[in-house]
Amino acid sequence: MTIPDLPLLHTVKILDTAFITHNVKRFVLEKPKGYHYTPGQAARVALNRDGWRERSGPFTFTSLTSARTLELIIKIYDARQGLTHQLGLAHKDDELLLSDPFGAIRYQGPGFFFAGGAGVTPFVAILRELHKEKKLEGNTLVCSNQTAADVILDDEFTKMLGKNFLNIFTRQHVIGFLERRIDRNIMVALVQNFDQQFYVCGPKSFVADITNLLKDLGAMADSIVIEH
């Protein structure tokens, strides 16, 4: 994700935090007055703390746009000892600094969402909004994770999407689920019709691999939505 050089104009208080997997943390934040974003958009975020105000990172809003609070779901990388490690230590009443929203991932019609790990976060608000509006029909979410323990919002996606929520695990065998990376054969079995919208988010290599597969199988470049 390209992070525009946006100023951190908004100071917000953390209202609640909780780990939802072993290394993914949910934050509920104050919502600044007049703050508007499109589902799929992110903001630059920093801790309002000495030594960290200049060390911002991009994180995607996962809350409904109509909600009175903001929600972020953030993967914590403790080994890097960077921003997410510090966010992992943050508590209720700590303050964050936010930029205005930005981001290229926006809903453009029914299709397939391909998420690599924490790359699912831009899709959370999109799918929640569609669910609220009863417009989820025709959409499928495919999540690729190392193990079952890494799946984010498993129960919620299952309730929203049912059989159109698919998990692929790359490192741990789970009975009833695919255990391999998404290759050409899996893509053909999953999609079949490549004349529809595709949304791809995750690590750079994941986005490149999935995008190239889709194009090779006939998807039009302008039907593939990725973070630039």
C-alpha positions as CSV (number, residue, x, y, z in Angstrom):
1,M,0.0,0.0,0.0
2,T,1.3,3.4,-1.0
3,I,1.0,5.7,2.0
4,P,0.3,9.3,1.0
5,D,2.0,12.0,3.0
6,L,-1.1,13.1,4.9
7,P,-0.8,15.0,8.1
8,L,-2.1,13.4,11.3
9,L,-4.8,15.9,12.0
10,H,-7.1,13.9,14.4
11,T,-6.4,12.9,18.0
12,V,-8.6,10.1,19.2
13,K,-8.9,8.0,22.4
14,I,-8.9,4.3,22.4
15,L,-12.2,3.2,23.9
16,D,-11.6,-0.6,23.9
17,T,-9.1,-3.2,22.8
18,A,-9.1,-7.0,22.6
19,F,-7.1,-9.7,20.8
20,I,-9.3,-11.6,18.4
21,T,-6.6,-14.1,17.4
22,H,-3.2,-14.8,18.9
23,N,-1.6,-11.9,17.0
24,V,-4.5,-9.7,15.8
25,K,-5.9,-6.9,17.9
26,R,-9.2,-5.0,17.6
27,F,-9.3,-1.3,18.5
28,V,-12.5,0.7,19.1
29,L,-11.7,4.4,18.8
30,E,-13.5,7.8,19.2
31,K,-14.8,9.0,15.8
32,P,-13.9,12.6,15.1
33,K,-16.8,14.9,14.2
34,G,-17.4,14.9,10.5
35,Y,-15.0,12.1,9.8
36,H,-16.1,10.1,6.7
37,Y,-14.5,7.2,4.8
38,T,-15.5,4.8,2.1
39,P,-15.5,1.1,3.0
40,G,-12.0,-0.3,2.2
41,Q,-10.2,2.9,3.0
42,A,-7.4,3.3,5.5
43,A,-5.7,6.1,7.5
44,R,-2.2,6.7,8.7
45,V,-2.1,5.9,12.4
46,A,0.5,6.8,15.1
47,L,0.6,6.7,18.8
48,N,0.3,10.0,20.6
49,R,3.4,9.3,22.6
50,D,6.9,10.7,22.7
51,G,9.1,9.0,20.2
52,W,6.2,7.5,18.2
53,R,4.2,10.5,16.8
54,E,6.3,10.5,13.6
55,R,6.2,6.7,13.1
56,S,2.8,6.2,11.5
57,G,1.5,3.2,9.5
58,P,-1.5,2.5,7.3
59,F,-4.4,0.6,8.9
60,T,-7.9,0.0,7.4
61,F,-11.2,0.9,9.0
62,T,-13.3,-2.1,9.6
63,S,-16.4,-0.5,11.2
64,L,-19.6,0.4,9.4
65,T,-19.5,3.9,8.1
66,S,-22.7,4.7,10.1
67,A,-21.1,3.6,13.4
68,R,-20.5,6.2,16.1
69,T,-17.0,4.8,16.7
70,L,-14.1,3.7,14.5
71,E,-12.8,0.2,14.5
72,L,-9.4,-1.0,13.4
73,I,-8.2,-4.6,13.2
74,I,-4.4,-4.8,13.3
75,K,-2.0,-7.6,13.0
76,I,0.7,-7.3,15.7
77,Y,4.3,-8.1,14.7
78,D,6.1,-8.3,18.1
79,A,9.4,-9.5,16.6
80,R,9.9,-6.3,14.6
81,Q,9.6,-4.1,17.8
82,G,8.0,-1.4,15.7
83,L,4.6,0.3,15.6
84,T,2.4,-2.7,15.7
85,H,4.4,-4.1,18.7
86,Q,3.6,-0.8,20.5
87,L,0.0,-0.9,19.5
88,G,-0.1,-4.4,20.9
89,L,0.8,-2.9,24.3
90,A,-1.7,0.0,24.0
91,H,-4.7,0.1,26.3
92,K,-8.0,1.8,26.7
93,D,-7.7,5.6,27.2
94,D,-4.4,5.8,25.3
95,E,-4.4,8.2,22.3
96,L,-3.8,7.7,18.6
97,L,-3.2,10.2,15.8
98,L,-5.1,9.7,12.6
99,S,-4.8,11.2,9.1
100,D,-7.7,11.7,6.8
101,P,-8.8,8.5,4.9
102,F,-7.2,7.2,1.7
103,G,-7.0,4.0,-0.3
104,A,-7.8,2.5,-3.7
105,I,-9.9,-0.5,-2.7
106,R,-13.6,0.3,-3.2
107,Y,-16.5,-1.9,-4.0
108,Q,-17.3,-1.9,-7.7
109,G,-19.8,-4.8,-8.0
110,P,-20.2,-8.5,-7.1
111,G,-17.2,-10.8,-7.4
112,F,-14.4,-12.6,-5.6
113,F,-12.4,-11.2,-2.7
114,F,-8.9,-12.7,-2.3
115,A,-7.2,-12.0,1.0
116,G,-3.8,-13.0,2.1
117,G,-3.6,-13.0,5.9
118,A,-4.3,-9.6,7.4
119,G,-5.0,-8.4,3.8
120,V,-8.6,-9.2,4.6
121,T,-9.0,-6.1,6.7
122,P,-10.0,-3.7,3.7
123,F,-12.7,-6.2,2.9
124,V,-14.3,-6.2,6.3
125,A,-16.1,-2.9,6.1
126,I,-17.1,-3.6,2.5
127,L,-18.7,-6.9,3.3
128,R,-20.3,-5.6,6.5
129,E,-21.9,-2.7,4.6
130,L,-23.1,-5.1,1.9
131,H,-24.5,-7.4,4.6
132,K,-26.3,-4.5,6.2
133,E,-27.8,-3.5,2.9
134,K,-28.7,-7.1,2.0
135,K,-26.5,-6.9,-1.1
136,L,-24.0,-9.7,-0.4
137,E,-25.4,-12.1,-3.0
138,G,-22.9,-12.8,-5.8
139,N,-19.8,-12.2,-3.6
140,T,-17.3,-14.8,-2.4
141,L,-14.4,-14.3,0.1
142,V,-11.3,-16.5,-0.2
143,C,-8.9,-16.2,2.7
144,S,-5.4,-17.7,2.5
145,N,-3.7,-18.1,5.9
146,Q,-0.9,-20.2,7.3
147,T,-3.0,-22.0,9.9
148,A,-6.6,-22.1,11.2
149,A,-5.4,-20.0,14.2
150,D,-4.6,-17.1,11.8
151,V,-8.2,-16.7,10.4
152,I,-9.6,-13.3,11.2
153,L,-13.4,-13.0,12.0
154,D,-14.0,-16.6,11.1
155,D,-17.4,-16.8,12.8
156,E,-18.7,-13.5,11.4
157,F,-17.7,-14.3,7.8
158,T,-19.2,-17.7,8.1
159,K,-22.5,-16.2,9.3
160,M,-22.5,-13.5,6.6
161,L,-21.3,-15.6,3.6
162,G,-21.9,-19.2,4.4
163,K,-20.5,-21.5,1.7
164,N,-19.2,-18.4,-0.1
165,F,-16.5,-18.0,2.6
166,L,-13.6,-20.2,1.7
167,N,-10.4,-20.8,3.7
168,I,-7.1,-22.1,2.2
169,F,-4.3,-23.0,4.6
170,T,-0.7,-23.1,3.5
171,R,1.0,-24.7,6.5
172,Q,-1.5,-26.7,8.6
173,H,-3.7,-29.5,7.5
174,V,-7.3,-28.9,8.6
175,I,-9.9,-31.6,7.6
176,G,-12.3,-30.3,5.1
177,F,-10.2,-27.4,4.0
178,L,-7.7,-26.9,1.2
179,E,-4.1,-27.1,2.3
180,R,-1.9,-25.4,-0.4
181,R,-1.3,-22.1,-2.0
182,I,-3.7,-20.7,-4.6
183,D,-2.4,-22.0,-7.9
184,R,-3.9,-22.2,-11.4
185,N,-5.9,-25.4,-10.7
186,I,-7.4,-24.0,-7.5
187,M,-8.2,-20.7,-9.2
188,V,-10.1,-22.4,-12.0
189,A,-12.0,-24.6,-9.5
190,L,-12.9,-21.7,-7.3
191,V,-13.8,-19.0,-9.9
192,Q,-14.8,-20.7,-13.2
193,N,-16.3,-17.4,-14.5
194,F,-13.6,-14.7,-15.0
195,D,-15.9,-12.1,-16.4
196,Q,-16.6,-10.4,-13.0
197,Q,-15.0,-8.2,-10.4
198,F,-12.0,-9.3,-8.4
199,Y,-10.6,-7.7,-5.2
200,V,-7.1,-8.6,-4.1
201,C,-5.2,-7.6,-0.9
202,G,-2.4,-9.0,1.1
203,P,1.4,-9.2,1.0
204,K,3.0,-7.9,-2.3
205,S,3.9,-11.3,-3.5
206,F,0.3,-12.6,-2.9
207,V,-1.2,-9.7,-4.7
208,A,1.2,-10.1,-7.7
209,D,0.6,-13.9,-7.9
210,I,-3.2,-13.7,-7.7
211,T,-3.4,-10.8,-10.1
212,N,-1.2,-12.6,-12.7
213,L,-3.2,-15.8,-12.3
214,L,-6.5,-13.9,-12.9
215,K,-5.1,-12.1,-16.0
216,D,-3.7,-15.4,-17.4
217,L,-7.2,-17.0,-17.0
218,G,-9.0,-14.2,-18.8
219,A,-9.8,-11.5,-16.2
220,M,-9.7,-8.0,-17.6
221,A,-7.1,-5.8,-15.9
222,D,-9.7,-3.1,-15.1
223,S,-11.9,-5.7,-13.3
224,I,-9.1,-6.4,-10.7
225,V,-9.1,-4.0,-7.8
226,I,-5.9,-3.8,-5.7
227,E,-4.1,-1.4,-3.5
228,H,-1.7,0.7,-5.5
